[in-house]
Amino acid sequence: MCAECRGSTFAFSAARCAATLEPPVSRTVVLLKDGGERRYAGVLAELLTGCSEGWLDAEDALVPVPASPAAVRRRGFDHAADIARELGRCVDLPVQRLLRSTRGADQRALGRSERFANRQGAFEVDGACGLRQAVLVDDVFTTGATFDAAARALAGAGVTRVRALAVARSV
């Protein structure tokens, strides 16, 4: 656990990141997310496959952390859903798009406490969940605020074990 997270309590029980957010991974994330190069979702999913070997369970469902509605409108797609779909193919696990983003400003310019405040209550579970175990999938883990808010929504819907998996850790 990093020094920044030490002493923090998260709604997810564990997290893994495939790489640090630096070239060439950072460039690949930007090309997917902001450049619309959706083919890179498969490349990033392969990185996640490598770091999650022996960590994922057959009972897990992959749940992408949804982008905000404004980001989806701007991009025309949800990058985390693309990564999760490709990861699901690689590791033979189901992908369930259970979460809906209800609000929240872009996190990039916010500090740690602002990120947690911005994400509080930012996700809702669509429909009946019925899962016991979920692995949240996203592109970047910075403070854990987004994963925490998504995990809280899943826990509120009855998911008993939630873990987090990100392509890159921002340092």
C-alpha positions, 0 to 999 in steps of 0.5 A: 500500500502506498504512503498516501493510502496508508490509514485510509479505509476503502469500500474495496478490499484490494486493488491491483494496477498493471503499471505506473502512469508513465510512457508508454502506458500513459500515452496509450491511455490518452490515445484510447480515452481522449484520442478515440483509438479504441483498438488500444483497449485490447492492449491495456486489457492484456496488461491487466491480464498479466497483473491479475493472473492468479488474483481473479476468481472464477466467481468474479464478474468484471464491472467497468467504472462508468465514465460520466454522461458528459464524457461518454457524449464527448468521446462517443464511447465508455473507455472503461467498458471497452477495457473491461470487455477486452479483459473479459475475453482474455480471462474468460470472465463475464462483464456486467455494466451494473453501474451508472454515473450520476454526476461528478466533475472531471477528477483530473484537476482535483486534489485528494480530498476534493476527489473524494467529495466529488465522487461521494454518491456518484454511482448507482447500481442499475437494476437487480445486481445479484452478484457476490463478487465484483472486480471494478475495472478502470484505466487509472487509480489516483487516490482511490476515490472513484473506485471507493464510490463505485465499490460503495454503490455495489456493496449497497446493492449486496455485493459482498466482495469488491476489488479494484483493477486499474491499468495504471497507478498515478504517482 
